[in-house]
Amino acid sequence: MVSDRILFDYLLRLADSDLVLAQRLGEWVGHGPALEEDIALTNIGLDLLGQARLWFAYAGEVESRFEETGRSEDALAFSRDSGEFRNLLLVEQPNGSYADTMARQFFFDVWHGLLLAGLVGSHDSRVAEIAAKAQKEVAYHVERSADWVIRLGDGTDESHARMQAAIDDLWMYTGEMFETDDTDRALADEQVGCDLFALAQPWREVVDAVLTEATLSVPKAAFMQRGGRRGAHTEHLGHLLATMQWLPRSHPGAQW
């Protein structure tokens, strides 16, 4: 049987990636290339934020089983330092140009959809319930980000060059999505979590198909960055958290 501490760590991995990417997308509010895009990115960010809240709420309940009290959603989001976050390195990368944002979103969305599809069958009914709800939202995210990769890749010379550069630059963060450790293996063995390694081939098939349609090349680089799910992050996460956590840390307990 999986221990509560291991399950708690797993739930943080799910919640933190959603939260950090939601924060990144929030940085586009008021700065989108068109009004429709501004609204679309905001809605996707809100979807991810809502999913993060569900994972955090369950994580707090699980934490209360081995601590005196479990932390609230707000405490888990705003009171932890960067070394305590378990998100993928990919999602903390800066927005850059719109091509960078869409490449990052596409890589994550395809993986996210496959992950949630696996978690829908979890033997933990709460995990399965949250995954089923999130899966409906993420199906739209995948369709939309793939469409943007194709539009920019098969567009003008400049949009093609920008999208190819974004794909090349972010490729080294994709390997971490399929890295497994003791936590992943323990939950997969108990059929609570998802076998991340098994997601690599279907992810690559979808990505290759979209990049081909977009007239983009798949990067050849084999080196992959890792460490985010163990708390080893780039300097970008610290800057992001400084912005995201400033108000609740400066005015703890404040209410509107």
LINJOHU-V946175 format. One record per backbone hydrogen bond with DSSP energy under -1.0 kcal/mol. NH is the residue of the N-H (numbers start at 0). CO is the residue of the C=O. E is the energy in kcal/mol with one decimal. If there is no record, write none. Layout:
BEGIN
nh:NH co:CO e:E
nh:NH co:CO e:E
END
This chain:
BEGIN
nh:6 co:2 e:-2.1
nh:7 co:3 e:-2.6
nh:8 co:4 e:-2.0
nh:9 co:5 e:-2.0
nh:10 co:6 e:-2.4
nh:11 co:7 e:-1.9
nh:12 co:8 e:-1.6
nh:13 co:9 e:-1.6
nh:14 co:10 e:-2.6
nh:15 co:11 e:-3.2
nh:16 co:12 e:-1.4
nh:17 co:13 e:-1.3
nh:18 co:14 e:-2.7
nh:19 co:15 e:-2.8
nh:20 co:16 e:-2.0
nh:21 co:17 e:-2.1
nh:22 co:18 e:-2.2
nh:23 co:19 e:-2.1
nh:24 co:20 e:-2.5
nh:25 co:21 e:-1.9
nh:27 co:24 e:-1.7
nh:28 co:25 e:-1.3
nh:30 co:27 e:-3.3
nh:37 co:33 e:-2.4
nh:38 co:34 e:-2.1
nh:39 co:35 e:-2.4
nh:40 co:36 e:-2.8
nh:41 co:37 e:-1.6
nh:42 co:38 e:-2.3
nh:43 co:39 e:-2.2
nh:44 co:40 e:-2.5
nh:45 co:41 e:-2.2
nh:46 co:42 e:-2.2
nh:47 co:43 e:-2.3
nh:48 co:44 e:-2.3
nh:49 co:45 e:-2.5
nh:50 co:46 e:-2.1
nh:51 co:47 e:-2.6
nh:52 co:48 e:-2.2
nh:53 co:49 e:-1.6
nh:54 co:50 e:-2.1
nh:55 co:51 e:-2.9
nh:56 co:52 e:-2.7
nh:57 co:53 e:-1.8
nh:58 co:54 e:-2.5
nh:59 co:55 e:-2.7
nh:60 co:56 e:-1.6
nh:61 co:57 e:-2.4
nh:62 co:58 e:-2.7
nh:63 co:59 e:-1.5
nh:64 co:61 e:-1.5
nh:65 co:62 e:-1.5
nh:66 co:62 e:-1.7
nh:75 co:71 e:-2.3
nh:76 co:72 e:-2.0
nh:77 co:73 e:-3.1
nh:78 co:74 e:-2.0
nh:83 co:80 e:-1.9
nh:84 co:81 e:-1.5
nh:92 co:89 e:-1.3
nh:100 co:96 e:-2.1
nh:101 co:97 e:-2.3
nh:102 co:98 e:-2.4
nh:103 co:99 e:-2.4
nh:104 co:100 e:-2.3
nh:105 co:101 e:-2.7
nh:106 co:102 e:-2.4
nh:107 co:103 e:-2.0
nh:108 co:104 e:-3.3
nh:109 co:105 e:-2.2
nh:110 co:106 e:-1.5
nh:111 co:107 e:-3.4
nh:112 co:108 e:-2.8
nh:113 co:109 e:-1.8
nh:114 co:110 e:-2.6
nh:115 co:111 e:-2.6
nh:116 co:112 e:-1.9
nh:117 co:113 e:-1.6
nh:118 co:114 e:-2.2
nh:119 co:115 e:-1.6
nh:121 co:118 e:-2.1
nh:122 co:190 e:-3.0
nh:127 co:123 e:-2.4
nh:128 co:124 e:-2.1
nh:129 co:125 e:-2.3
nh:130 co:126 e:-2.5
nh:131 co:127 e:-2.2
nh:132 co:128 e:-1.8
nh:133 co:129 e:-2.5
nh:134 co:130 e:-2.5
nh:137 co:133 e:-2.5
nh:138 co:134 e:-1.7
nh:140 co:136 e:-1.4
nh:141 co:137 e:-2.5
nh:142 co:138 e:-1.7
nh:143 co:139 e:-2.5
nh:144 co:140 e:-2.6
nh:145 co:141 e:-2.2
nh:146 co:142 e:-1.8
nh:147 co:143 e:-1.8
nh:148 co:144 e:-2.1
nh:149 co:145 e:-2.1
nh:150 co:146 e:-2.6
nh:151 co:147 e:-2.6
nh:152 co:148 e:-2.6
nh:153 co:149 e:-2.6
nh:154 co:151 e:-1.1
nh:159 co:155 e:-2.4
nh:160 co:156 e:-2.2
nh:161 co:157 e:-2.5
nh:162 co:158 e:-2.3
nh:163 co:159 e:-2.5
nh:164 co:160 e:-2.1
nh:165 co:161 e:-2.1
nh:166 co:162 e:-2.5
nh:167 co:163 e:-2.4
nh:168 co:164 e:-2.5
nh:169 co:165 e:-2.1
nh:170 co:166 e:-1.2
nh:172 co:169 e:-1.9
nh:173 co:170 e:-1.9
nh:176 co:173 e:-1.3
nh:177 co:174 e:-1.6
nh:178 co:175 e:-1.1
nh:184 co:180 e:-2.6
nh:185 co:181 e:-2.5
nh:186 co:182 e:-2.1
nh:187 co:183 e:-2.5
nh:188 co:184 e:-2.5
nh:189 co:185 e:-1.4
nh:190 co:187 e:-1.3
nh:191 co:186 e:-3.0
nh:192 co:186 e:-1.5
nh:195 co:193 e:-1.1
nh:198 co:195 e:-1.6
nh:199 co:196 e:-1.2
nh:202 co:198 e:-2.2
nh:203 co:199 e:-2.4
nh:204 co:200 e:-2.3
nh:205 co:201 e:-1.9
nh:206 co:202 e:-2.7
nh:207 co:203 e:-2.9
nh:208 co:204 e:-1.8
nh:209 co:205 e:-2.2
nh:210 co:206 e:-2.7
nh:211 co:207 e:-2.3
nh:212 co:208 e:-2.0
nh:213 co:209 e:-1.9
nh:214 co:211 e:-1.5
nh:215 co:210 e:-3.1
nh:224 co:171 e:-3.2
nh:229 co:226 e:-1.5
nh:230 co:227 e:-1.5
nh:231 co:226 e:-2.7
nh:236 co:233 e:-1.0
nh:238 co:234 e:-1.4
nh:239 co:235 e:-2.2
nh:240 co:236 e:-2.9
nh:241 co:237 e:-1.9
nh:242 co:238 e:-1.5
nh:243 co:239 e:-2.6
nh:244 co:240 e:-3.1
nh:248 co:244 e:-2.0
nh:249 co:245 e:-2.2
nh:250 co:246 e:-2.3
nh:253 co:250 e:-2.0
END
